[in-house]
Amino acid sequence: MTERVRGKQVHEALRQYMRNRPDVGFGKAMRDGMFEAANPFDGKAARSPRRWFVLSCLVSALVFGCFSYFNSLM
């Protein structure tokens, strides 16, 4: 008869699996969404941010600035 596997053991096995696979994960997906595609021939090359990401950051900063400016007047 086989031994039962506990939740903690499964969690540790999944964590180890994800650490061994740097090409999979939430962080990789976030970086791929924010930056241009990576150069497959030069892994250390800098990746520029995508235009929509820069625009959304600027609009968010503008909205926050307007909110904080007009909120302090009251």
GROMACS elastic network, one bead per residue, 0.5 to 0.9 nm:
[ bonds ]
;  ai    aj funct       b0    kb
    5     8     6  0.84109   500
    5     9     6  0.65083   500
    5    10     6  0.70115   500
    6     9     6  0.53760   500
    6    10     6  0.64851   500
    6    11     6  0.87859   500
    7    10     6  0.51203   500
    7    11     6  0.61192   500
    7    12     6  0.86079   500
    8    11     6  0.50621   500
    8    12     6  0.61747   500
    8    13     6  0.86138   500
    9    12     6  0.51346   500
    9    13     6  0.61599   500
    9    14     6  0.86622   500
   10    13     6  0.50545   500
   10    14     6  0.61672   500
   10    15     6  0.85402   500
   11    14     6  0.51921   500
   11    15     6  0.61184   500
   11    16     6  0.86192   500
   12    15     6  0.50610   500
   12    16     6  0.61481   500
   12    17     6  0.85621   500
   13    16     6  0.51693   500
   13    17     6  0.61539   500
   13    18     6  0.87174   500
   14    18     6  0.61763   500
   14    19     6  0.86028   500
   15    18     6  0.52164   500
   15    19     6  0.62437   500
   15    20     6  0.87234   500
   16    19     6  0.51141   500
   16    20     6  0.62897   500
   16    21     6  0.88269   500
   17    20     6  0.52056   500
   17    21     6  0.64704   500
   18    21     6  0.51049   500
   18    22     6  0.70512   500
   18    23     6  0.89534   500
   18    24     6  0.70497   500
   18    25     6  0.71996   500
   19    22     6  0.63706   500
   21    24     6  0.58212   500
   21    25     6  0.82102   500
   22    25     6  0.72659   500
   22    28     6  0.77436   500
   23    28     6  0.67562   500
   24    27     6  0.83300   500
   24    28     6  0.64435   500
   24    29     6  0.78132   500
   25    28     6  0.54249   500
   25    29     6  0.63879   500
   25    30     6  0.88230   500
   26    29     6  0.50567   500
   26    30     6  0.61742   500
   26    31     6  0.86690   500
   27    30     6  0.51000   500
   27    31     6  0.62007   500
   27    32     6  0.85581   500
   28    31     6  0.51757   500
   28    32     6  0.61031   500
   28    33     6  0.85677   500
   29    32     6  0.51218   500
   29    33     6  0.61691   500
   29    34     6  0.87675   500
   30    33     6  0.50785   500
   30    34     6  0.62586   500
   30    35     6  0.85980   500
   31    34     6  0.52230   500
   31    35     6  0.58960   500
   31    36     6  0.87900   500
   32    35     6  0.55153   500
   32    36     6  0.69086   500
   32    37     6  0.67257   500
   32    38     6  0.81657   500
   33    36     6  0.77744   500
   33    37     6  0.89033   500
   33    50     6  0.80068   500
   33    53     6  0.84776   500
   34    48     6  0.88008   500
   34    49     6  0.58531   500
   34    50     6  0.58376   500
   34    51     6  0.89104   500
   34    52     6  0.84883   500
   34    53     6  0.59918   500
   34    54     6  0.87032   500
   35    38     6  0.81759   500
   35    47     6  0.59689   500
   35    48     6  0.57007   500
   35    50     6  0.51546   500
   35    51     6  0.89016   500
   35    53     6  0.81799   500
   36    47     6  0.58793   500
   36    48     6  0.58077   500
   36    49     6  0.59463   500
   36    50     6  0.56411   500
   37    40     6  0.88472   500
   37    47     6  0.72920   500
   37    48     6  0.87828   500
   38    41     6  0.87894   500
   38    42     6  0.81632   500
   38    43     6  0.73106   500
   38    45     6  0.78008   500
   38    46     6  0.83336   500
   38    47     6  0.64729   500
   39    42     6  0.54395   500
   39    43     6  0.63625   500
   39    44     6  0.85514   500
   39    45     6  0.69761   500
   39    46     6  0.89271   500
   39    47     6  0.83145   500
   40    43     6  0.62905   500
   42    45     6  0.56248   500
   43    46     6  0.86323   500
   44    47     6  0.89993   500
   49    52     6  0.85539   500
   49    53     6  0.67661   500
   49    54     6  0.68030   500
   50    53     6  0.53582   500
   50    54     6  0.65093   500
   50    55     6  0.87625   500
   51    54     6  0.52387   500
   51    55     6  0.61029   500
   51    56     6  0.85552   500
   52    55     6  0.50339   500
   52    56     6  0.60046   500
   52    57     6  0.85461   500
   53    56     6  0.51686   500
   53    57     6  0.61969   500
   53    58     6  0.86581   500
   54    57     6  0.51511   500
   54    58     6  0.62278   500
   54    59     6  0.86663   500
   55    58     6  0.51356   500
   55    59     6  0.61338   500
   55    60     6  0.84918   500
   56    59     6  0.51126   500
   56    60     6  0.59746   500
   56    61     6  0.84922   500
   57    60     6  0.50932   500
   57    61     6  0.61067   500
   57    62     6  0.85548   500
   58    61     6  0.50928   500
   58    62     6  0.61116   500
   58    63     6  0.86295   500
   59    63     6  0.61224   500
   59    64     6  0.85259   500
   60    63     6  0.51508   500
   60    64     6  0.61066   500
   60    65     6  0.84790   500
   61    64     6  0.50863   500
   61    65     6  0.59773   500
   61    66     6  0.85483   500
   62    65     6  0.50239   500
   62    66     6  0.61072   500
   62    67     6  0.84748   500
   63    66     6  0.51590   500
   63    67     6  0.60343   500
   63    68     6  0.85524   500
   64    67     6  0.50488   500
   64    68     6  0.60646   500
   64    69     6  0.84545   500
   65    68     6  0.52359   500
   65    69     6  0.59945   500
   65    70     6  0.85597   500
   66    69     6  0.51053   500
   66    70     6  0.60507   500
   66    71     6  0.81853   500
   67    70     6  0.54560   500
   67    71     6  0.57734   500
   67    72     6  0.85211   500
   68    71     6  0.50389   500
   68    72     6  0.61668   500
   68    73     6  0.89123   500
   69    72     6  0.54958   500
   69    73     6  0.68668   500
   70    73     6  0.53196   500
   70    74     6  0.72267   500
   71    74     6  0.58759   500
